Amino acid sequence: MVTVRLEGDATLTAATEKLGLSEDEVDTRYGLVAIDPAHDLYGLRVTDEAARRINPAATSDEGEGVFSDPRIEPFGPTR
Amino acid sequence: MRVMIQLRPSPDVVAAVADPGTAVSASDVADRLPGVVLDESFAPVAVPRPLPATPGGDPLSLQRAVFSTAPQHATVLVRGEISDDELVTRATLLPAAARGVTGVFADPVISPVLTCGDSPAVGDATKVAELLRVSELLAEGYDGSGVAVAIVDTGINTAHLETVLGREVTLDRERSWAPEGMEAGPGGFPVDHGTMCAFDSLIAAPRATLLDAPVLNLSAPMPDGLDEDWSPIDGLLSTAVAAFARLRTVLDAMPPESRALVVSNSWGSFSPDWDFPPGHPGNYSDNPAHPFNLIVGSLEQAGADILFAAGNCGRECPDGRCDYPDRPIGGANSHDRVLSVGGVDTEGERVGYSSQGPGRLSDRKPDLCAYTHFAGSKAFGEDVPDSGTSTACPVAAGVVAAIRTRWPATKLSPAQLRTLLRRTADDRSDVGFDYDYGYGVLDTSGVIAALRRRAERTLVV
């Protein structure tokens, strides 16, 4: 998962352009999610390869970056 | 039958048994016990002898006794087996038949008393309602009316809930959320973990409005690039990020004077393998800057009460999936702006699988414990208890929702409510907090009393 600050134009297209990615490197079904909109911080899912390619300068502001997207599971009985 | 045999050998043999530096075998002590198969793997044990504190007294009376391990006083225990069809005869005749035998005792199997994952139910939902003093809550008007409880889980099946409860439940389809590609709609998911959690949240807040947020998706397609061992009940943390972003819009749309959203999360990450290592800027488990940990803090600050299950990685009987070497309460489950909920059974004892602190983001976790491992939702069958800290979390969420009926977030902030619940918890330690029970077991009578006093102070002002 990648987070990015978008002032004004908070769209998936704007995020993809800022990160220098192509559309097929981004989970468009997931879209752009507001992490902390009061501080213009948004998140999107990208492929592992794209995450490795992202220029650190594009995610240098506080809160921006490439983050793990670990599996989660329930803490109870399962079928 | 397995037995323990007590003998009084010569004092030098007793002294050797009692000496930790001397190796003594069972056959050194008890040569030729007819009808007994000695367990040579069990090292003989010296047993002190009770002596009267005053000369001439009866050592088995209620007088104080002193215990002597002196070789001329102590006895020695060995263990072995006697055939079941000779048991009575051998046990009776052995002291006469073998020199030095003073007694033959049963050696029963012992088991841990903690409730573990495969233990049967301890109590039921009715018992939980009694323990939570739901009748008192209802009498004070705390029933969850007008309060939204978001079950962030596998999805809810309202038909099952209504069948088990024998009444209608309220689920808000419009304010519920689901990721793209979901086949089922809100309230229409297969009966599973999420239905169990929804049931448990309604014990203390029967009139609450459920919001369905299926992040652990039973029907969505497997995300690209994942392993073959992906389980249908797995989810990705990013899905929870999207769910929380949606819940923020739900919360912001509520009028301030009645703002009340309780978010129950009975899930987490079992393994560090799925995460960057601690210290890496992209790590989740130990990193408050991870976007999910940020969005949790943001939602809480906006006025939501957020609860997370502590996890099922307790030292005594952890879930088989547990893979953290230590400190299993990590990520948002250990966030300082959430209530991290451990589990106790209806006898008030911590269940052996309830994860113990310290937490990774915040040290003092779990915050408190609530009830689990009881017969309740029947989501997994008639005889399968609602279990895990997965159950304890929504049970606590229900109490929070009940409180919110009369105390919206603008009157009692989430931080104030957490402090209240911690302060009034039934403390199980001598020091106010411990890593097993947190601040103690959720105590609604204490909460009700504290809220009455708060209400009186507000009126006076």
Chai-1 contact restraints between the chains, C-beta under 6 A:
chainA,res_idxA,chainB,res_idxB,connection_type,confidence,min_distance_angstrom,max_distance_angstrom,comment,restraint_id
A,M1,B,S238,contact,1.0,0.0,6.0,A-B,restraint_1
A,T3,B,P291,contact,1.0,0.0,6.0,A-B,restraint_2
A,R29,B,E180,contact,1.0,0.0,6.0,A-B,restraint_3
A,V33,B,V241,contact,1.0,0.0,6.0,A-B,restraint_4
A,V33,B,A242,contact,1.0,0.0,6.0,A-B,restraint_5
A,V33,B,A245,contact,1.0,0.0,6.0,A-B,restraint_6
A,A34,B,A245,contact,1.0,0.0,6.0,A-B,restraint_7
A,I35,B,P291,contact,1.0,0.0,6.0,A-B,restraint_8
A,I35,B,L294,contact,1.0,0.0,6.0,A-B,restraint_9
A,I35,B,I295,contact,1.0,0.0,6.0,A-B,restraint_10
A,D36,B,L294,contact,1.0,0.0,6.0,A-B,restraint_11
A,D36,B,S298,contact,1.0,0.0,6.0,A-B,restraint_12
A,G43,B,V241,contact,1.0,0.0,6.0,A-B,restraint_13
A,G43,B,P291,contact,1.0,0.0,6.0,A-B,restraint_14
A,R45,B,S238,contact,1.0,0.0,6.0,A-B,restraint_15
A,G65,B,P281,contact,1.0,0.0,6.0,A-B,restraint_16
A,V66,B,G282,contact,1.0,0.0,6.0,A-B,restraint_17
A,F67,B,G282,contact,1.0,0.0,6.0,A-B,restraint_18
A,F67,B,H290,contact,1.0,0.0,6.0,A-B,restraint_19
A,F67,B,P291,contact,1.0,0.0,6.0,A-B,restraint_20
A,S68,B,D275,contact,1.0,0.0,6.0,A-B,restraint_21
A,S68,B,F276,contact,1.0,0.0,6.0,A-B,restraint_22
A,S68,B,G282,contact,1.0,0.0,6.0,A-B,restraint_23
A,S68,B,Y284,contact,1.0,0.0,6.0,A-B,restraint_24
A,D69,B,L236,contact,1.0,0.0,6.0,A-B,restraint_25
A,D69,B,L237,contact,1.0,0.0,6.0,A-B,restraint_26
A,D69,B,S238,contact,1.0,0.0,6.0,A-B,restraint_27
A,P70,B,L237,contact,1.0,0.0,6.0,A-B,restraint_28
A,P70,B,S269,contact,1.0,0.0,6.0,A-B,restraint_29
A,P70,B,W274,contact,1.0,0.0,6.0,A-B,restraint_30
A,P70,B,D275,contact,1.0,0.0,6.0,A-B,restraint_31
A,P70,B,Y284,contact,1.0,0.0,6.0,A-B,restraint_32
A,R71,B,D234,contact,1.0,0.0,6.0,A-B,restraint_33
A,R71,B,W274,contact,1.0,0.0,6.0,A-B,restraint_34
A,I72,B,G235,contact,1.0,0.0,6.0,A-B,restraint_35
A,I72,B,L237,contact,1.0,0.0,6.0,A-B,restraint_36
A,I72,B,W267,contact,1.0,0.0,6.0,A-B,restraint_37
A,I72,B,S269,contact,1.0,0.0,6.0,A-B,restraint_38
A,E73,B,D234,contact,1.0,0.0,6.0,A-B,restraint_39
A,E73,B,F270,contact,1.0,0.0,6.0,A-B,restraint_40
A,P74,B,H193,contact,1.0,0.0,6.0,A-B,restraint_41
A,P74,B,L216,contact,1.0,0.0,6.0,A-B,restraint_42
A,P74,B,S266,contact,1.0,0.0,6.0,A-B,restraint_43
A,P74,B,W267,contact,1.0,0.0,6.0,A-B,restraint_44
A,P74,B,S390,contact,1.0,0.0,6.0,A-B,restraint_45
A,F75,B,S266,contact,1.0,0.0,6.0,A-B,restraint_46
A,F75,B,A309,contact,1.0,0.0,6.0,A-B,restraint_47
A,F75,B,G311,contact,1.0,0.0,6.0,A-B,restraint_48
A,F75,B,N312,contact,1.0,0.0,6.0,A-B,restraint_49
A,F75,B,G388,contact,1.0,0.0,6.0,A-B,restraint_50
A,F75,B,T389,contact,1.0,0.0,6.0,A-B,restraint_51
A,F75,B,S390,contact,1.0,0.0,6.0,A-B,restraint_52
A,G76,B,H193,contact,1.0,0.0,6.0,A-B,restraint_53
A,G76,B,S266,contact,1.0,0.0,6.0,A-B,restraint_54
A,G76,B,S387,contact,1.0,0.0,6.0,A-B,restraint_55
A,G76,B,G388,contact,1.0,0.0,6.0,A-B,restraint_56
A,G76,B,S390,contact,1.0,0.0,6.0,A-B,restraint_57
A,P77,B,F380,contact,1.0,0.0,6.0,A-B,restraint_58
A,P77,B,S387,contact,1.0,0.0,6.0,A-B,restraint_59
A,T78,B,I233,contact,1.0,0.0,6.0,A-B,restraint_60
